[in-house]
Amino acid sequence: MSKKLFVGNLPYSVNDQGLGEAFASYNPASATVINDKFTGRSRGFGFVEIEDDAAADKAVEEMNGKEVDGRALVVNEARPREDRPRN
């Protein structure tokens, strides 16, 4: 069972590859930066999926608050996506 981690407060310069590299020591299965669908620019957060639960817990512990390009990352276990009504 893998864990999906939320990574917030990302510098806007970080892309999928950069996010994966930041978490490389935890062997991520995937790393995705969320982009604005209209501008294509980063929204400043993303998700990292890690297969090993122990490695995922260690990633949260070690990466939460770590500075990347002058910004302190916010890393925690992702909550399930809520269904929101469309406008």
Secondary structure per residue as TSV (DSSP state, phi and psi in degrees):
chain	resnum	aa	ss	phi	psi
A	1	M	-	360.0	126.9
A	2	S	-	-95.1	161.6
A	3	K	E	-115.7	140.5
A	4	K	E	-103.4	127.1
A	5	L	E	-108.2	138.6
A	6	F	E	-88.2	132.8
A	7	V	E	-123.2	110.7
A	8	G	E	-110.2	171.6
A	9	N	S	61.7	33.7
A	10	L	-	-72.0	141.5
A	11	P	-	-61.3	145.4
A	12	Y	T	-67.7	-13.7
A	13	S	T	-79.7	-13.9
A	14	V	-	-80.6	130.3
A	15	N	-	-111.0	-175.0
A	16	D	H	-53.8	-45.6
A	17	Q	H	-63.9	-43.8
A	18	G	H	-64.0	-37.6
A	19	L	H	-66.1	-43.2
A	20	G	H	-60.9	-40.9
A	21	E	H	-65.9	-36.6
A	22	A	H	-63.8	-31.4
A	23	F	T	-105.2	13.5
A	24	A	G	-56.1	-35.9
A	25	S	G	-70.1	-10.0
A	26	Y	G	-102.5	5.0
A	27	N	-	55.7	61.6
A	28	P	E	-69.4	142.7
A	29	A	E	-77.1	-33.6
A	30	S	E	-156.4	156.6
A	31	A	E	-144.1	123.4
A	32	T	E	-134.1	124.4
A	33	V	E	-92.1	133.6
A	34	I	E	-84.6	126.6
A	35	N	E	-109.2	150.5
A	36	D	-	-66.7	131.4
A	37	K	T	-72.3	-17.6
A	38	F	T	-93.4	-43.7
A	39	T	T	-96.1	-21.7
A	40	G	-	80.7	-2.9
A	41	R	-	-81.6	154.6
A	42	S	E	-59.9	144.0
A	43	R	E	-94.6	3.1
A	44	G	E	87.5	13.1
A	45	F	E	-150.1	166.2
A	46	G	E	-163.2	-173.1
A	47	F	E	-134.4	142.1
A	48	V	E	-124.5	129.5
A	49	E	E	-106.1	127.8
A	50	I	E	-124.4	126.1
A	51	E	S	-66.0	-41.9
A	52	D	-	-87.4	117.8
A	53	D	H	-57.8	-40.6
A	54	A	H	-64.5	-41.2
A	55	A	H	-66.1	-37.6
A	56	A	H	-64.4	-44.6
A	57	D	H	-62.5	-39.6
A	58	K	H	-66.4	-38.8
A	59	A	H	-61.9	-43.4
A	60	V	H	-61.5	-46.5
A	61	E	H	-62.3	-44.4
A	62	E	H	-86.3	-30.4
A	63	M	H	-93.3	-22.3
A	64	N	T	-65.2	121.6
A	65	G	T	90.9	-8.2
A	66	K	-	-69.2	137.4
A	67	E	E	-84.4	131.5
A	68	V	E	-129.5	118.9
A	69	D	T	50.3	41.3
A	70	G	T	81.6	5.2
A	71	R	E	-118.8	132.7
A	72	A	E	-81.7	119.5
A	73	L	-	-68.5	148.9
A	74	V	E	-112.7	114.9
A	75	V	E	-125.5	124.8
A	76	N	E	-153.5	171.5
A	77	E	E	-68.8	132.8
A	78	A	-	-69.7	140.9
A	79	R	-	-87.6	154.1
A	80	P	-	-59.9	144.3
A	81	R	-	-68.2	133.5
A	82	E	-	-89.7	143.1
A	83	D	-	-77.0	121.5
A	84	R	-	-110.8	141.2
A	85	P	-	-65.7	141.7
A	86	R	-	-82.2	144.3
A	87	N	-	-90.0	360.0
